[in-house]
Amino acid sequence: MYKIFMLAAALASQAASAQQVIEIKSAKLDQRKEDTASTVVLSREELAAHGDRTVADALRRLPGITIGDSAGIRMRGLGKGYTQILLNGQPAPNGFSLDSLPPEVIERVEVLRTASAVLGTQGIAGTINIVLRKSVSRGNREIQLGMDSLHGAWSPRLAVQSTGKADGWSHNVSAVLSRSSTPAERSITDSAPGMLRTIRSHENNVGDSLNLSTRLGWTSAGGDSLALHTIATVNRRDIGYHSQEAVQLGAPGDFAAVQSRFRMRGHFLRSELTWQRSLGSGAQWELKIGGNTAPRDTDFDFVGLPLAGPGPTVRHVDGDIREHGFNYGGKYSHPLGNGHALVAGWDGSALDRMQTRIEHEYNHAGALNFLRDDRYDGRIGRLAAFAQDEWKRDADSWSAGLRWETMRTDAHDRNTAPVRQRSTVVSPVLEWMRKLPGGSQLRAGASRSYKAPNMLDLIPRRFTSDNNNSPTNPDTQGNPSLRPELAWGFDAGIDYYFAKDSLLSASIYARDIDNVILPTLYRDGERWVSMPANHGGARVHGLTLELRSPLTASLSMRANATFNRSRLDSVPGPDNRLAAQTPLSSSAALSYRHAAFTLDAEFSYEAGGPSRDSASFVSSAPWQRKLDLRATWKLSPRQEFRLALTDVLHPDRASSDRYEGLAWRQTTISTRGGTTLRLNYKQNLN
């Protein structure tokens, strides 16, 4: 791996040529001020300033956004698909992960707190639109070398980028080669009446990835343009795990000692062709067509040794997933005069998933206990049409839109008949903004939005727990009969610019949701199984506060806090929160800049506590506090070095699941904290 890094660095240095450094200015404040809808923009300058390895790391700094280990991106504390993720305005493919997208390939990130008839209404909490980078006006070549260290494990990274433009053609090519190594030590306490046992485990998670992003653009003399944007990622992952059980009270678990190894190899490829044609009177056509594929092959080896018995149980699982999809769309925009601007169009997509899983289990003598061969197929098809009119009159701006969207799902295994569901959502969207003296704005909006079930929840494959199946450690299985969640929403807020580069913002939101998807726990013979199902409604509301201001010529600060509340209609309280919603997230940061030297310190906090998604099941999330320190030296106009310490306080984090049925059971997982050392060197090769 290190030889590859050194070779790539040498090739990038040889390819450098003498060109001027191009500096891209951020348009963040302008877009936030001018958009009728409430929009927060993370610019490319801000992405580069903090040296983040992934775009997910950068999003943590925005108000109301948190990143969960299993629930992904959360807006307003809501995970599990309540946030719509877009790439260049199109829904991100099912096999796509933000952790695989490096900041170098991103132009900006737009965070919309309200629904949009044009971008889509499939985001009850909000929408994050990742706009991939386009070519700059002149050529630029850049190289970055990085290294992270956590618990003594090193994670190197190399990024190379080249942009250019000549004779109507432009290009942007980025390549990122990285290895992530994240060891984890956990202690699991399993307790019930007459039973208490502790499992200590160690996991070493190592992933290698190569990310390529290319954009080739052509512009005619008449103003027409054609662009081909491709993202390709090749990755592999190797997770080694071992654990040891100690029994303090009662009977032992299934296995006193466990060793396992999971290996994954896959790639992700997405390509999109965009054609824009300028018409008279400022009108424009835009057409898009694209496709993506995400095949993955996995194998899993498990060895479990019982406390007393003749020998180990051995399992081997081979799996593969084949996902293929395509998307298409068109948009017509036309300024109508008198402050009006009309946008209308359509978009659609289709996703097919084929999945197989073959499991062998052998006893201590090597004899086959069972062979299980599972095959699953799923399909999600979507078609939408939309129209939106924006107009301005004096200090007021209005935006009224309507989106019609239909979705069809089809999921089954080879032994059952397909389960087909079709749903249609009509989503009106209305936004209003008034400009106040000093450039401040007052906004309000109402909309209809929805959350579609994802492919993993639809396909009826069962994921089995390998050790100690219980109500707090059940098997999980998809449900092809899931229906979308539907919501009415209201948003309002004010952005007050009280001085240069200073902002005080406050916003509120409320959602009324039907057909909420919750896990259903049941017994299947001797096994506990958790399966999602639609259960009634929910009420969600919250408040976000944001402050940004320079304190002196060299010192600036920013702070934000988001308060979230929700209640499930079908679940008795207390703590009947939606999707383990984060009740409070906040951060505060100081930045000191003097000449070529910059110091940054940021403290973030997330409240945890219990949440209940059924009458008999309670989960408790950890309270998290995190301190990050960063120092940046501008060695020259073309060279920059950065040193950072992430999670300096490194507290241990504990979460728990408690079943309160006829016989209670509780599982508590404590994970050892750790500080990450991050080194990064960037050089412009022009």
C-alpha positions in Angstrom: 0.0 0.0 0.0 2.8 2.5 0.9 4.7 1.7 -2.3 1.5 2.5 -4.3 1.2 5.8 -2.5 4.9 6.7 -3.2 4.6 5.7 -6.9 1.4 7.7 -7.3 2.9 10.8 -5.7 5.9 10.6 -8.0 3.7 10.3 -11.1 1.7 13.3 -10.0 4.8 15.4 -9.5 6.1 14.5 -13.0 2.8 15.5 -14.5 2.9 19.1 -12.9 3.2 22.0 -15.3 3.6 25.7 -14.7 0.2 27.3 -14.4 -1.3 30.0 -12.2 -3.1 29.1 -9.0 -6.9 29.5 -9.3 -8.8 30.5 -6.1 -12.5 29.7 -6.0 -14.6 32.1 -4.0 -17.5 30.9 -1.8 -21.0 31.9 -2.7 -22.4 30.5 0.5 -23.8 33.7 2.0 -25.3 34.9 -1.3 -27.2 31.7 -1.9 -28.4 31.5 1.6 -29.7 35.1 1.4 -31.3 34.8 -2.1 -33.0 31.4 -2.0 -36.6 31.5 -1.1 -36.4 28.1 0.7 -34.2 27.7 3.8 -30.8 26.6 2.5 -27.4 26.2 4.1 -24.4 25.8 1.8 -21.1 24.2 2.6 -18.7 25.6 0.0 -15.6 24.0 -1.5 -13.4 26.4 0.5 -14.9 25.2 3.8 -14.5 21.6 2.7 -10.8 22.2 2.0 -10.1 24.3 5.1 -10.7 21.5 7.6 -8.9 18.6 6.0 -11.8 16.1 6.3 -11.3 12.6 4.9 -14.9 12.3 3.9 -17.9 14.6 3.2 -19.6 13.0 6.2 -16.9 14.4 8.5 -17.6 17.9 7.1 -21.4 17.7 7.5 -21.0 17.2 11.3 -20.3 20.9 11.6 -23.6 22.1 10.2 -26.4 22.9 12.5 -28.9 20.1 13.1 -26.8 17.4 11.4 -25.3 14.4 13.2 -23.7 11.2 11.9 -24.7 8.0 13.5 -22.7 4.7 13.3 -25.7 2.7 12.0 -28.3 5.2 11.1 -26.1 7.3 8.7 -26.8 11.0 8.3 -29.4 12.5 10.6 -31.1 15.8 10.1 -33.0 17.1 13.0 -32.0 13.9 14.9 -33.9 11.6 12.5 -32.1 8.7 10.9 -33.0 5.6 8.9 -33.9 7.3 5.6 -35.6 10.4 6.8 -33.0 12.6 5.1 -32.9 12.6 1.3 -29.4 12.3 -0.2 -28.9 13.6 -3.7 -25.9 13.6 -6.1 -26.2 16.5 -8.6 -29.9 16.7 -7.9 -30.5 13.0 -8.5 -31.2 10.4 -5.7 -28.0 8.7 -4.6 -27.9 5.0 -5.6 -28.7 2.4 -3.0 -25.1 1.1 -2.9 -23.6 4.6 -2.4 -22.0 5.6 0.9 -20.9 9.1 1.9 -17.9 7.6 3.5 -16.6 6.7 0.0 -16.9 10.2 -1.4 -13.8 12.4 -0.8 -14.2 16.2 -0.4 -11.9 16.8 -3.3 -14.5 15.8 -5.9 -17.2 18.1 -4.4 -18.0 21.7 -5.5 -20.5 22.4 -2.7 -23.1 20.8 -0.4 -26.6 22.3 -0.2 -28.7 21.5 2.8 -32.4 22.2 2.3 -34.4 22.2 5.5 -37.7 22.1 3.5 -39.1 20.0 0.7 -38.5 21.0 -3.0 -40.8 20.3 -5.9 -37.8 20.3 -8.3 -35.2 18.3 -6.2 -37.8 15.9 -4.7 -40.0 15.5 -1.6 -38.5 12.2 -0.4 -37.0 13.7 2.7 -39.2 14.3 5.7 -36.3 15.7 7.8 -34.7 17.6 4.8 -32.5 17.2 1.8 -28.7 17.1 1.3 -27.7 17.8 -2.3 -24.0 17.1 -3.1 -23.0 19.0 -6.2 -19.9 17.4 -7.7 -17.1 19.6 -8.8 -16.9 21.2 -12.3 -13.8 22.5 -14.0 -12.4 25.9 -13.1 -11.6 28.5 -15.7 -7.9 27.6 -15.8 -5.8 24.6 -15.3 -4.9 23.4 -11.8 -3.1 20.4 -10.4 -3.0 19.5 -6.8 -1.7 16.6 -4.6 -2.5 15.8 -1.0 -0.9 13.3 1.4 -2.6 12.3 4.6 -2.2 9.9 7.5 -4.5 9.1 10.4 -3.7 7.1 13.5 -6.2 5.6 16.0 -5.2 3.1 18.7 -1.8 2.7 17.0 -3.4 1.7 13.6 -2.3 3.9 10.6 -4.6 5.0 7.8 -2.8 6.6 4.8 -4.4 8.6 2.1 -3.3 10.1 -1.2 -5.4 12.5 -3.4 -4.5 13.9 -6.8 -6.6 16.3 -8.8 -6.2 17.9 -12.3 -8.5 20.5 -13.9 -8.3 22.4 -17.2 -10.1 24.1 -20.0 -9.3 24.8 -23.7 -11.2 25.5 -26.9 -14.7 24.8 -25.6 -13.6 21.6 -23.7 -13.0 21.2 -20.0 -12.0 18.4 -17.7 -11.8 17.6 -14.0 -10.1 14.4 -12.9 -9.7 13.4 -9.2 -8.2 10.2 -7.8 -8.2 9.3 -4.1 -6.4 6.2 -2.8 -6.9 5.4 0.9 -6.7 2.8 3.6 -8.8 3.0 6.8 -7.9 1.0 9.8 -10.3 1.3 12.8 -9.7 -1.1 15.7 -12.5 -1.3 18.3 -12.6 -2.8 21.8 -16.0 -3.5 23.3 -17.5 -4.9 26.5 -20.9 -6.5 26.2 -22.9 -7.2 29.4 -25.9 -9.5 29.0 -28.3 -9.7 31.9 -31.7 -11.3 32.8 -33.4 -12.8 35.8 -30.9 -15.4 37.2 -28.3 -14.6 34.4 -25.3 -12.3 34.1 -22.4 -12.6 31.7 -19.8 -10.4 30.1 -18.3 -10.6 26.7 -15.1 -8.8 25.8 -14.3 -8.4 22.1 -11.8 -6.9 19.8 -12.5 -5.9 16.2 -10.1 -4.8 13.5 -11.8 -3.1 10.6 -9.5 -2.5 7.6 -10.7 -1.0 4.3 -8.9 -0.1 1.1 -10.5 2.0 -1.6 -9.7 3.8 -4.9 -12.0 6.6 -5.9 -12.0 8.1 -9.4 -14.1 11.0 -10.4 -14.0 12.4 -13.9 -16.0 15.2 -15.6 -15.6 16.0 -19.3 -17.5 19.0 -20.6 -18.1 20.7 -24.0 -19.6 24.0 -24.7 -20.6 25.2 -28.2 -20.3 28.7 -29.6 -24.1 29.0 -29.3 -24.1 28.2 -25.6 -25.2 24.6 -25.7 -23.3 22.3 -23.3 -22.7 18.6 -22.8 -21.1 17.1 -19.7 -20.3 13.5 -18.8 -19.6 12.9 -15.1 -18.4 9.5 -13.8 -17.6 8.2 -10.4 -15.9 4.9 -9.9 -15.0 3.3 -6.6 -13.2 0.0 -6.1 -13.1 -1.1 -2.5 -12.4 -4.1 -0.3 -12.9 -4.6 3.5 -11.5 -7.1 5.9 -13.0 -7.3 9.5 -11.4 -9.6 12.0 -13.2 -10.3 15.3 -12.7 -12.3 18.4 -14.4 -12.4 21.8 -14.3 -14.2 25.1 -17.3 -14.7 27.5 -17.2 -14.7 31.3 -20.2 -16.0 33.2 -20.9 -14.4 36.6 -24.4 -15.9 37.1 -26.5 -18.5 35.5 -26.0 -20.5 32.3 -23.4 -19.7 29.7 -24.3 -18.4 26.2 -24.1 -20.3 22.9 -20.3 -19.9 22.7 -17.7 -19.0 25.3 -15.2 -18.0 22.6 -15.8 -16.7 19.1 -13.5 -15.9 16.1 -14.8 -14.6 12.8 -13.6 -12.9 9.7 -15.7 -11.0 7.2 -14.3 -10.0 3.7 -16.0 -7.9 1.1 -14.9 -6.9 -2.4 -16.9 -4.6 -4.6 -17.1 -1.6 -6.8 -19.4 1.2 -7.5 -19.8 2.9 -10.9 -22.1 5.8 -11.7 -22.1 7.8 -14.9 -24.4 10.6 -16.0 -24.7 12.6 -19.2 -26.2 16.1 -19.1 -27.2 18.2 -22.0 -28.2 21.9 -21.7 -29.6 24.0 -24.5 -30.2 27.7 -24.2 -33.3 29.1 -25.9 -34.4 32.7 -26.4 -35.6 35.0 -23.6 -33.4 33.2 -21.1 -35.3 29.9 -21.4 -33.3 26.6 -21.1 -33.7 22.9 -21.6 -31.8 20.4 -19.5 -31.8 16.6 -20.1 -30.1 13.9 -18.0 -29.6 10.2 -18.3 -27.4 8.0 -16.2 -26.8 4.5 -14.9 -25.1 2.9 -11.9 -24.0 -0.5 -10.8 -22.8 -1.8 -7.4 -21.8 -5.5 -7.3 -20.4 -6.8 -4.0 -19.1 -10.3 -3.1 -18.7 -11.3 0.6 -17.6 -14.3 2.5 -17.8 -14.9 6.3 -16.1 -17.5 8.4 -17.2 -18.2 12.0 -15.8 -20.5 14.7 -17.7 -20.8 18.0 -16.3 -22.8 20.9 -18.9 -23.7 23.7 -17.9 -23.6 27.3 -18.5 -27.3 27.7 -18.7 -29.6 24.7 -16.8 -31.8 22.3 -15.6 -29.0 20.0 -16.3 -25.9 17.9 -19.1 -25.1 15.6 -17.9 -23.8 12.2 -19.9 -21.7 9.7 -19.1 -20.4 6.3 -21.3 -18.0 4.4 -20.9 -16.9 0.8 -22.9 -13.9 -0.4 -23.2 -11.7 -3.4 -25.3 -8.6 -4.2 -25.9 -7.3 -7.7 -27.5 -3.9 -8.0 -28.1 -2.1 -11.2 -30.0 1.0 -11.8 -30.6 3.9 -14.2 -32.1 7.4 -13.9 -33.4 9.9 -16.4 -35.0 13.4 -16.3 -35.7 16.6 -18.0 -36.2 20.2 -16.9 -37.4 23.3 -18.7 -36.9 26.7 -17.1 -38.2 30.0 -18.4 -38.3 33.5 -16.9 -41.9 34.8 -17.5 -41.3 38.5 -16.6 -42.6 40.6 -13.7 -40.4 38.6 -11.3 -41.8 35.2 -12.3 -39.6 32.2 -13.2 -41.2 28.9 -14.2 -39.5 25.4 -13.8 -41.2 22.2 -15.0 -40.0 18.7 -15.7 -39.9 15.1 -14.9 -37.5 12.5 -13.5 -37.5 8.8 -12.8 -35.3 5.9 -11.8 -35.3 2.1 -11.6 -33.2 -0.1 -9.3 -32.9 -3.9 -9.5 -31.2 -6.0 -6.7 -30.3 -9.7 -6.9 -28.9 -11.2 -3.7 -27.8 -14.7 -2.8 -26.6 -16.2 0.5 -25.3 -19.8 0.9 -24.5 -20.9 4.4 -22.8 -24.1 5.6 -22.6 -25.2 9.2 -20.4 -28.0 10.4 -20.2 -29.7 13.8 -17.1 -30.5 15.9 -16.5 -33.7 13.8 -16.7 -31.9 10.5 -20.1 -33.2 9.6 -22.5 -30.9 7.8 -25.3 -29.7 10.2 -27.2 -27.9 7.5 -27.0 -26.1 4.2 -29.0 -23.0 3.5 -29.3 -21.5 0.0 -31.3 -18.2 -0.1 -31.9 -16.1 -3.2 -33.8 -12.8 -3.3 -34.9 -10.3 -5.9 -36.1 -6.8 -5.5 -37.1 -3.9 -7.7 -38.0 -0.2 -7.0 -39.3 1.9 -9.9 -40.0 5.6 -9.5 -41.5 8.3 -11.9 -42.2 11.9 -11.0 -43.4 15.1 -12.7 -43.1 18.6 -11.2 -43.7 22.3 -11.8 -42.6 25.3 -9.7 -43.2 29.0 -10.1 -41.1 31.6 -8.3 -41.9 35.3 -8.2 -40.7 38.4 -6.4 -42.6 41.5 -5.5 -40.9 44.3 -3.6 -39.4 42.7 -0.5 -41.4 39.4 -0.8 -40.4 36.3 -2.6 -42.8 33.4 -3.2 -42.3 29.8 -4.5 -45.2 27.5 -5.2 -44.6 24.0 -6.6 -46.4 20.7 -7.1 -44.8 17.3 -7.5 -46.5 14.1 -8.5 -44.6 10.9 -7.8 -45.4 7.3 -8.1 -43.3 4.4 -6.8 -43.7 0.6 -7.3 -41.8 -2.0 -5.3 -41.5 -5.7 -6.0 -39.6 -8.1 -3.6 -39.6 -11.8 -3.1 -37.4 -14.9 -2.5 -37.3 -17.9 -4.8 -39.8 -19.9 -2.6 -42.6 -17.2 -2.4 -44.7 -15.2 -4.8 -43.6 -11.6 -5.4 -45.2 -9.0 -3.2 -45.9 -5.9 -5.2 -46.8 -2.5 -3.8 -47.7 0.7 -5.6 -48.0 4.2 -4.0 -48.6 7.7 -5.4 -47.8 10.9 -3.5 -49.0 14.4 -4.6 -46.8 17.0 -2.8 -47.6 20.7 -2.8 -44.8 23.0 -1.7 -45.2 26.6 -0.7 -42.4 28.9 0.4 -42.3 32.6 1.4 -39.4 34.9 2.2 -39.3 38.6 3.1 -36.1 40.6 3.0 -35.6 42.7 6.1 -33.3 45.8 6.5 -29.6 45.0 6.6 -29.9 41.9 4.3 -31.8 39.8 6.9 -34.6 37.4 5.9 -37.8 36.0 7.3 -39.0 32.7 5.9 -42.0 30.3 6.2 -43.1 27.3 4.2 -45.4 24.3 4.2 -45.1 21.0 2.2 -46.0 17.4 1.8 -43.1 14.9 1.9 -42.6 11.2 2.3 -40.1 8.5 3.2 -39.9 5.4 1.0 -38.8 2.0 2.3 -35.3 1.1 1.3 -34.3 -2.0 -0.6 -32.7 -3.7 2.4 -36.0 -3.4 4.4 -38.1 -4.7 1.6 -36.2 -7.9 0.7 -37.2 -10.7 3.0 -33.7 -12.0 3.6 -33.0 -13.0 7.3 -29.7 -11.8 8.8 -29.1 -14.2 11.7 -27.2 -13.4 14.9 -24.3 -15.8 15.2 -24.1 -15.8 19.0 -26.7 -15.6 21.8 -29.9 -14.9 19.8 -32.3 -13.0 22.2 -34.9 -10.2 22.2 -32.0 -7.7 22.5 -29.9 -9.5 19.9 -32.5 -10.8 17.4 -32.3 -11.9 13.8 -33.5 -9.2 11.3 -35.6 -9.7 8.3 -37.1 -7.4 5.6 -40.8 -6.9 4.9 -41.9 -6.6 1.2 -45.3 -5.2 2.3 -43.9 -1.9 3.6 -45.6 1.3 2.6 -44.1 4.8 2.4 -44.4 7.1 5.4 -46.3 10.3 4.5 -45.9 13.7 6.2 -47.2 17.2 6.3 -44.6 19.8 7.4 -44.3 23.4 8.4 -41.0 25.4 8.6 -40.3 29.0 9.6 -37.2 31.0 10.5 -35.2 34.2 10.6 -31.7 35.0 9.5 -30.4 38.2 11.1 -27.2 39.7 9.8 -26.3 42.1 12.6 -22.7 43.0 11.4 -20.2 42.1 8.7 -19.7 38.3 8.5 -22.1 37.9 11.5 -25.3 35.9 11.6 -27.9 35.0 14.2 -30.4 32.5 13.0 -33.4 30.8 14.5 -35.8 28.3 12.9 -38.6 26.0 13.9 -40.2 23.0 12.2 -43.1 20.5 12.7 -44.0 17.3 11.0 -47.2 15.2 11.2 -46.3 11.7 9.9 -48.5 8.7 8.9 -47.6 5.0 8.3 -44.5 5.2 10.5 -42.1 2.2 10.0 -41.1 0.6 13.3 -39.4 -2.7 14.2 -41.7 -5.6 15.2 -40.2 -8.2 17.5 -41.6 -11.7 17.5 -40.7 -15.4 18.1 -40.2 -17.8 15.2 -39.7 -21.2 17.0 -36.7 -20.8 19.2 -35.4 -17.7 17.4 -36.2 -14.0 18.1 -36.7 -12.0 14.9 -37.1 -8.2 14.3 -39.0 -7.1 11.2 -40.1 -3.6 10.1 -43.8 -2.8 9.7 -46.0 0.3 9.4 -47.4 1.4 12.8 -49.7 4.5 13.0 -48.5 8.0 13.2 -46.0 10.4 14.8 -45.6 14.1 15.7 -42.2 15.8 15.4 -41.1 19.3 16.1 -37.9 21.2 17.0 -35.9 24.4 17.1 -32.5 25.3 15.7 -30.3 28.2 16.8 -27.1 29.4 15.0 -24.6 32.1 15.7 -21.6 33.1 13.7 -19.5 36.2 14.3 -15.9 37.6 14.3 -14.7 38.5 17.8 -11.5 40.4 16.7 -9.6 40.8 13.4 -7.9 37.4 14.0 -10.5 35.5 16.1 -13.9 34.3 15.1 -16.5 32.0 16.5 -19.5 29.9 15.5 -22.1 28.0 17.6 -25.3 26.1 17.0 -27.8 24.1 18.9 -30.8 22.0 17.7 -33.6 20.7 20.0 -35.8 17.9 18.7 -38.9 16.3 20.1 -41.2 13.5 18.8 -44.0 11.2 19.9 -45.3 7.9 18.5 -49.0 7.5 18.5 -49.0 3.7 18.7 -46.4 3.4 21.5 -47.1 4.3 25.1 -44.7 6.7 26.8 -42.5 7.8 28.3 -39.6 8.2 25.8 -41.6 7.0 22.7 -39.4 8.9 20.3 -39.2 8.4 16.6 -36.3 6.5 15.2 -34.2 6.9 18.3 -34.3 10.7 17.6 -31.3 12.8 19.0 -33.0 15.2 21.4 -30.2 17.7 21.4 -27.1 18.4 19.2 -24.9 21.4 19.5 -21.4 22.6 18.7 -19.2 25.6 19.4 -15.9 26.5 17.6 -13.2 29.1 17.8 -10.9 29.9 14.9 -7.7 32.0 15.2 -5.9 33.2 12.1 -2.6 35.1 12.0 -0.5 35.4 8.8 0.1 31.9 7.5 -1.0 30.2 10.8 -4.5 29.0 11.8 -5.7 27.4 15.0 -9.2 25.8 15.3 -10.9 24.3 18.3 -14.4 22.7 18.2 -16.5 21.1 20.9 -19.7 19.2 20.0 -22.3 17.5 22.1 -25.1 15.1 21.4 -27.7 14.1 24.0 -28.6 10.5 24.3 -30.9 8.7 26.7 -33.7 6.2 26.4 -36.1 5.9 23.4 -39.0 3.4 23.1 -40.2 2.1 19.7 -42.7 -0.5 21.2 -44.4 -1.2 24.5 -41.8 -3.8 25.5 -38.5 -2.5 24.0 -36.4 0.4 25.1 -33.0 1.5 23.6 -30.6 3.9 25.2 -28.2 5.9 23.1 -24.9 7.3 24.6 -24.4 11.0 25.5 -21.5 12.1 23.3 -19.1 14.9 23.8 -16.2 15.5 21.4 -13.3 18.0 21.3 -11.3 18.5 18.0 -8.2 20.6 17.7 -6.5 21.6 14.5 -3.5 23.7 13.4 -2.7 24.7 9.8 0.5 26.2 8.4 0.6 27.9 5.0 4.2 27.1 4.2 4.0 28.9 0.9 1.2 30.0 -1.5 1.3 26.5 -2.9 2.1 24.4 0.2 0.0 23.7 3.3 0.5 21.4 6.3 -2.2 20.5 8.8 -2.1 18.7 12.2 -5.3 17.7 13.9 -6.4 15.8 17.0 -9.9 14.4 16.8 -12.0 13.4 19.8 -9.4 14.6 22.3 -11.5 13.8 25.3 -12.1 10.2 23.9 -14.7 9.1 26.5 -16.0 5.5 26.4 -19.5 5.3 25.0 -22.2 2.9 26.2 -25.5 2.0 24.6 -28.1 -0.5 25.8 -31.2 -2.4 24.6 -33.8 -3.6 27.2 -36.7 -6.0 26.6 -39.5 -5.6 29.1 -41.7 -8.6 28.2 -42.7 -11.5 30.5 -39.0 -11.9 31.4 -36.9 -8.8 31.1 -33.5 -8.9 29.4 -30.9 -6.1 28.9 -27.7 -5.9 26.7 -25.3 -3.1 27.3 -22.4 -2.4 24.9 -19.5 -0.2 26.0 -17.0 0.9 23.3 -13.5 2.2 24.2 -12.9 5.8 23.1 -9.8 7.0 21.3 -8.1 10.1 19.9 -7.3 10.2 16.2 -4.1 11.9 15.1 -4.4 13.4 11.6 -1.6 14.7 9.4 -2.2 16.2 6.0 0.1 17.9 3.4 -1.2 19.7 0.3 0.8 21.1 -2.6 -0.3 22.9 -5.7 1.8 21.6 -8.5 1.3 24.5 -11.0 
